[in-house]
Amino acid sequence: MSAEDFAINARVRQALARRWIRHQGLEVGTTDGVVLVKGRLDMEPGGPDVPGEDFPQERLVRRLRADLVAIPGVVDVVMEFHRSDRS
C-alpha cells in the first residue's frame, strides 16, 4: 500500500466516525485511490436518531459516499454493505 493510500484509509475511518458508523465489522482498503468499504453496517450507540426511521441506511450511504469521494486522492468508491440483525 502506498503512503497516499494509507493516508486515504485514515481519512475514510475519520469519515466513518463522523457519521457514527461502527468500524468493527467493516473492511476498509484503498488501492491506487480506489476505496473499498465493505461488511456489516451498524451505527455506534448514542449516535443521532432520525425520527420516524429505524435505520436510514440509504441516506447514510449516500452521504458517506459523498464524504469519501471528497477526500483528496480518491478516484472511486466501492461500498458493499449488509446490515446485521438488530435485536
C-alpha positions as CSV (number, residue, x, y, z in Angstrom):
1,M,0.0,0.0,0.0
2,S,1.3,3.4,-0.9
3,A,1.7,6.2,1.6
4,E,-1.1,8.1,-0.2
5,D,-3.5,5.0,0.0
6,F,-2.6,4.7,3.7
7,A,-3.5,8.4,4.3
8,I,-6.8,7.9,2.4
9,N,-7.6,4.9,4.7
10,A,-7.1,7.1,7.7
11,R,-9.4,9.8,6.3
12,V,-12.0,7.1,5.4
13,R,-12.0,5.9,9.1
14,Q,-12.5,9.5,10.2
15,A,-15.4,9.9,7.9
16,L,-17.0,6.7,9.3
17,A,-16.6,8.1,12.8
18,R,-18.1,11.4,11.9
19,R,-21.2,9.5,10.6
20,W,-21.4,7.4,13.8
21,I,-20.7,4.2,11.8
22,R,-19.2,1.4,13.8
23,H,-15.9,0.4,12.2
24,Q,-15.9,-3.1,13.8
25,G,-17.2,-5.5,11.2
26,L,-16.1,-3.3,8.3
27,E,-13.2,-3.8,5.9
28,V,-11.6,-0.6,4.7
29,G,-8.9,-0.6,2.0
30,T,-7.5,1.6,-0.7
31,T,-5.6,0.7,-3.8
32,D,-4.4,3.3,-6.2
33,G,-7.0,5.8,-4.9
34,V,-9.9,3.3,-5.2
35,V,-11.6,3.0,-1.8
36,L,-13.3,-0.3,-0.7
37,V,-15.6,-0.3,2.3
38,K,-17.5,-3.5,2.9
39,G,-19.0,-5.5,5.7
40,R,-21.7,-5.0,8.3
41,L,-23.2,-1.5,8.5
42,D,-24.0,-0.7,12.1
43,M,-24.4,2.6,14.0
44,E,-22.5,3.4,17.2
45,P,-24.6,3.5,20.3
46,G,-25.6,7.1,21.2
47,G,-25.5,8.2,17.6
48,P,-28.1,10.6,16.2
49,D,-31.6,9.3,15.9
50,V,-33.8,10.2,13.0
51,P,-37.5,10.5,14.0
52,G,-39.6,8.0,12.1
53,E,-36.7,6.0,10.7
54,D,-35.4,2.9,12.3
55,F,-32.2,2.9,10.3
56,P,-31.9,5.5,7.4
57,Q,-29.4,3.3,5.6
58,E,-29.9,4.7,2.0
59,R,-29.5,8.3,3.0
60,L,-26.5,7.4,5.3
61,V,-24.8,5.5,2.4
62,R,-25.3,8.4,0.0
63,R,-23.9,10.9,2.5
64,L,-20.9,8.6,3.3
65,R,-20.2,8.2,-0.4
66,A,-20.1,12.0,-0.9
67,D,-17.8,12.3,2.1
68,L,-15.4,9.7,0.7
69,V,-15.3,11.0,-2.9
70,A,-14.4,14.4,-1.5
71,I,-11.2,13.0,0.1
72,P,-8.2,14.2,-2.0
73,G,-6.7,11.4,-4.0
74,V,-9.8,9.3,-4.1
75,V,-10.7,8.3,-7.7
76,D,-13.6,5.9,-6.9
77,V,-15.5,4.4,-4.0
78,V,-16.9,0.8,-3.8
79,M,-19.2,0.1,-1.0
80,E,-20.6,-3.4,-0.2
81,F,-22.7,-3.3,3.0
82,H,-25.0,-5.6,4.7
83,R,-26.9,-4.9,7.8
84,S,-26.7,-7.1,10.8
85,D,-29.8,-8.2,12.7
86,R,-30.5,-5.7,15.4
87,S,-32.4,-7.2,18.3
